[in-house]
Amino acid sequence: MISLDFLAKKFNSFEQVLESKFSSYKDLLTSEEKSTLESTYQSLLKIYGETEDPWGLSVPKAKKSFEILYTIYRHYFKVRLFGKENIKNEQYMVISNHSGQIAIDGLMIGCAFAFENEPPRVLRLMVERFFTALPFINKWSSECGAVLGDRDNCLNLLKRGESLLIFPEGVRGVSKSTTNYYKVQEFTPGFFRMALKSGVKILPVAVVGAEEIFPYVYQASAVAKILKLPALPISANYFPLPSPIDIHVGKPIELPEDIDADSEDSLINPHIREIERVIQSMLTEGRKTRRPWAFSKKMNEDNGDE
């Protein structure tokens, strides 16, 4: 893996890293896509303003990054969005499976809600505490809307009317071995209690294609402990492979009225297991229509699929 300290010495910002790797893809943007990019940016400016918010989001500072990410979304991962009709003009807690060793799936979901949704929105991606301590990348991610996923931040953002993107599998989702690809890992319960407390609907999302971006080789647990990281999955490549990504958006999940945020785990857990089941079902169905790609056949064989 490339050292972040090395990148920080070579580039002034993580935005420059992305541009150095993907600048040639910007030439592939059609006139219609360029128009979408500009109109989305202007809409986001009106919605979020030109100043930095308390968590670091800055639409003007993130403009170049939005352009690069949209290019990656369209012409590198060639993302397809299904279930767009399920996204209404209201607040959501977006809950998704997590995959691909690093949070590229989160960036692509964010692009879908910004560039293929009307009105566009910046999903506030909730990240692990270790992520906010990473040099070089933490400031960039904050400018693009990422926030430390602690309880206070989540509830305060929800009070402001923001929509959140949460991966309840956490690190277990991105550090899976190939035999567990596309198998939803057990969700932590915090997101559901916050949904109950805030009354915000849950919107299930399933991402197909991101597991193969960084093919898993082994888990460097000893090194992760030294670096004080929760996990360190090692991949055969340091640059993301162009696996085609499909994002499936399910129907909003209404919250139960007979329990609240302080209810016992025995009452909360069945609802969480049901959300896991919904997303697992979406993954299973989504894999049937995914586009063929070099590693996808091998992944299907490893998971016992036909």
C-alpha positions in Angstrom: 0.0 0.0 0.0 1.2 3.5 -0.7 2.1 5.5 2.4 -0.1 8.5 3.0 3.0 10.3 4.3 4.6 9.8 0.9 1.6 11.1 -0.9 1.5 14.1 1.4 5.1 15.0 0.5 4.4 14.6 -3.3 1.0 16.3 -3.5 -0.5 19.3 -1.8 -3.9 17.7 -1.4 -5.7 14.4 -1.8 -7.6 16.1 -4.6 -4.4 16.3 -6.5 -3.8 12.6 -6.0 -7.2 11.8 -7.6 -6.5 14.2 -10.5 -3.1 12.7 -11.2 -4.6 9.3 -11.5 -7.9 10.1 -13.3 -7.4 13.4 -15.2 -7.4 11.6 -18.5 -11.0 10.3 -17.8 -12.3 13.9 -17.7 -12.0 14.0 -21.5 -14.6 11.3 -21.7 -17.3 13.5 -20.2 -20.1 14.3 -22.7 -21.5 17.8 -23.0 -24.6 16.5 -21.2 -22.5 15.2 -18.4 -20.6 18.5 -18.1 -23.9 20.3 -18.0 -25.1 18.0 -15.2 -21.9 18.6 -13.3 -22.3 22.3 -13.4 -26.0 22.5 -12.7 -25.5 20.1 -9.7 -22.7 22.3 -8.3 -24.8 25.4 -8.6 -27.7 23.6 -6.9 -25.5 22.4 -4.0 -24.2 26.0 -3.6 -27.8 27.2 -3.1 -28.6 24.4 -0.7 -25.4 24.3 1.4 -24.1 27.9 0.9 -20.5 29.0 0.2 -19.2 28.8 3.7 -17.8 25.8 5.6 -20.3 24.1 7.9 -19.4 23.0 11.5 -18.2 19.6 10.3 -16.0 21.0 7.5 -18.3 20.5 4.5 -17.4 23.2 1.9 -19.0 23.0 -1.5 -16.6 25.6 -3.1 -13.5 23.8 -1.7 -14.9 20.4 -2.9 -15.8 21.6 -6.4 -12.8 20.1 -8.1 -13.2 16.8 -6.1 -16.8 16.6 -7.2 -15.7 16.9 -10.8 -13.2 14.1 -10.4 -15.5 11.9 -8.5 -18.3 12.3 -11.0 -15.8 11.4 -13.8 -14.8 8.3 -11.8 -18.5 7.5 -11.2 -19.4 7.7 -14.9 -16.4 6.5 -16.8 -14.2 4.4 -14.5 -16.6 2.4 -12.4 -19.4 3.0 -14.9 -22.0 3.1 -12.1 -25.6 2.1 -12.7 -28.3 3.3 -10.3 -31.4 1.2 -9.8 -34.4 2.1 -7.7 -34.0 5.8 -8.2 -37.8 6.2 -7.9 -37.5 5.2 -4.2 -35.5 8.4 -3.4 -38.0 11.1 -2.5 -37.3 14.7 -1.6 -37.1 14.0 2.1 -34.6 13.1 4.8 -33.2 9.6 5.1 -30.8 7.5 7.0 -29.2 5.6 4.1 -28.0 2.1 5.3 -25.8 0.0 3.0 -23.6 -3.0 2.9 -19.9 -2.2 3.0 -17.2 -3.6 0.7 -14.0 -3.2 -1.2 -11.3 -2.7 1.5 -11.7 1.1 1.5 -14.8 3.3 1.3 -15.0 3.8 -2.4 -18.5 2.4 -2.2 -19.4 5.3 0.0 -18.1 7.8 -2.5 -20.1 6.2 -5.3 -23.3 6.2 -3.3 -22.6 9.9 -2.5 -22.2 10.6 -6.2 -25.5 8.8 -7.0 -27.4 11.0 -4.5 -25.7 14.2 -5.7 -25.7 13.7 -9.5 -28.7 11.5 -10.1 -31.1 12.9 -7.6 -33.4 15.9 -7.7 -32.8 18.0 -5.8 -29.2 16.9 -5.3 -27.9 16.3 -1.8 -24.6 15.7 0.0 -25.0 12.5 2.0 -23.1 12.8 5.2 -20.9 9.7 5.2 -20.3 8.5 8.8 -16.7 7.4 9.2 -14.8 5.4 11.8 -12.6 7.3 14.4 -9.4 6.0 13.0 -10.3 7.4 9.6 -10.4 11.0 11.0 -6.8 10.6 12.2 -5.4 9.7 8.8 -3.0 12.3 7.6 -3.7 14.0 4.3 -7.1 12.4 3.6 -9.1 13.6 6.7 -9.4 17.2 5.7 -10.3 16.3 2.1 -13.0 13.9 3.2 -14.5 16.5 5.6 -14.7 19.1 2.8 -16.6 16.5 0.8 -19.1 15.9 3.6 -17.7 13.0 5.7 -18.1 13.2 9.4 -16.9 11.2 12.4 -19.8 8.8 13.1 -20.3 9.3 16.8 -23.7 9.6 18.4 -23.7 13.4 18.9 -22.6 14.2 15.3 -25.3 11.9 13.9 -28.1 13.3 16.0 -27.0 16.9 15.4 -26.8 16.4 11.7 -30.3 14.7 11.7 -31.7 17.7 13.6 -30.4 20.0 10.9 -32.3 18.0 8.3 -29.2 16.2 6.8 -29.3 12.7 5.3 -26.7 10.3 6.6 -24.9 7.4 4.9 -24.1 4.7 7.4 -22.4 1.3 7.0 -23.5 -0.7 10.1 -21.1 -3.5 9.3 -18.2 -1.2 10.0 -14.7 -2.4 9.4 -16.0 -6.0 9.3 -17.7 -5.2 6.0 -14.6 -3.9 4.2 -12.2 -6.5 5.6 -14.0 -9.7 4.5 -12.2 -12.6 2.9 -13.3 -13.6 -0.6 -15.4 -16.5 0.8 -17.6 -13.9 2.6 -18.0 -11.4 -0.4 -21.6 -10.3 -0.7 -22.6 -11.8 2.6 -23.9 -9.1 4.9 -22.0 -9.1 8.3 -24.0 -8.4 11.5 -25.1 -4.8 11.9 -24.3 -2.8 15.0 -27.5 -1.5 16.6 -26.6 2.2 17.1 -28.0 3.4 13.7 -31.4 2.0 14.5 -31.6 3.6 17.9 -30.7 6.9 16.3 -33.4 6.4 13.7 -36.0 5.7 16.4 -34.9 8.8 18.3 -35.0 11.1 15.3 -37.9 9.6 13.5 -35.9 9.6 10.2 -36.8 6.8 7.7 -34.3 4.2 6.8 -33.4 3.8 3.1 -31.7 0.4 2.3 -29.0 0.3 -0.3 -27.1 -2.6 -1.8 -23.8 -2.1 -3.7 -22.7 -4.8 -6.2 -19.3 -4.7 -7.8 -17.2 -2.9 -5.1 -16.0 -6.2 -3.5 -13.7 -6.8 -6.5 -12.1 -3.3 -6.5 -9.3 -4.5 -4.2 -9.2 -8.3 -4.2 -8.5 -9.6 -0.8 -5.2 -11.5 -0.1 -4.8 -11.7 3.6 -5.5 -9.8 6.9 -2.3 -8.2 8.4 -3.6 -8.2 11.9 -0.2 -7.8 13.6 0.7 -4.8 11.5 -2.8 -3.3 12.1 -2.2 -3.6 15.8 1.1 -1.7 15.5 -0.5 1.0 13.4 -3.5 1.2 15.8 -5.9 0.3 13.0 -9.0 -1.8 13.5 -8.0 -4.0 10.5 -5.5 -4.0 7.6 -6.7 -6.1 4.7 -3.9 -6.6 2.1 -4.8 -6.5 -1.6 -2.9 -7.7 -4.6 -3.1 -4.2 -6.1 -2.7 -0.6 -4.7 -4.8 1.0 -7.4 -8.6 0.3 -7.5 -9.6 -2.1 -10.3 -12.4 -0.8 -12.6 -15.0 -3.3 -11.5 -18.4 -2.1 -12.8 -20.6 -1.0 -9.9 -24.3 -1.2 -9.5 -26.2 0.7 -6.7 -29.6 -0.7 -5.8 -31.9 1.5 -3.7 -34.8 -0.2 -1.9 -38.1 1.1 -0.7 -37.9 3.2 2.5 -38.4 1.3 5.7 -40.9 2.7 8.1 -39.9 2.7 11.8 -42.0 0.7 14.3 -44.2 2.7 16.6 -44.3 0.2 19.5 -40.6 0.7 20.5 -38.3 3.6 21.1 -34.6 4.4 21.2 -34.4 3.2 24.8 -36.0 -0.1 24.3 -34.2 -3.3 25.2 -31.9 -5.1 22.7 -34.4 -8.0 22.6 -37.0 -5.6 21.0 -34.5 -3.8 18.8 -32.5 -6.6 17.3 -35.3 -8.3 15.3 -35.8 -5.1 13.4 -32.1 -4.9 12.7 -32.0 -8.5 11.5 -34.9 -7.7 9.1 -32.9 -4.8 7.6 -29.9 -7.1 7.2 -32.2 -9.6 5.4 -33.6 -6.9 3.1 -30.2 -5.7 2.0 -28.9 -9.3 1.6 -31.9 -10.1 -0.6 -31.1 -6.9 -2.7 -27.5 -8.1 -3.0 -28.6 -11.6 -4.1 -30.9 -10.2 -6.8 -28.5 -7.5 -7.9 -25.7 -10.0 -8.6 -28.0 -11.8 -11.1 -28.0 -8.7 -13.4 -24.4 -7.5 -12.8 -22.2 -6.9 -15.8 -19.5 -9.6 -16.4 -16.0 -8.7 -15.4 -12.7 -10.4 -15.0 -12.9 -11.2 -11.3 -16.7 -11.5 -10.9 -16.9 -15.1 -12.2 -14.2 -16.2 -9.7 -16.0 -14.5 -6.9 -19.3 -16.2 -7.8 -17.5 -19.6 -7.8 -16.0 -18.9 -4.4 -19.4 -18.1 -3.0 -21.1 -21.1 -4.5 -23.1 -19.2 -7.1 -23.8 -20.7 -10.5 
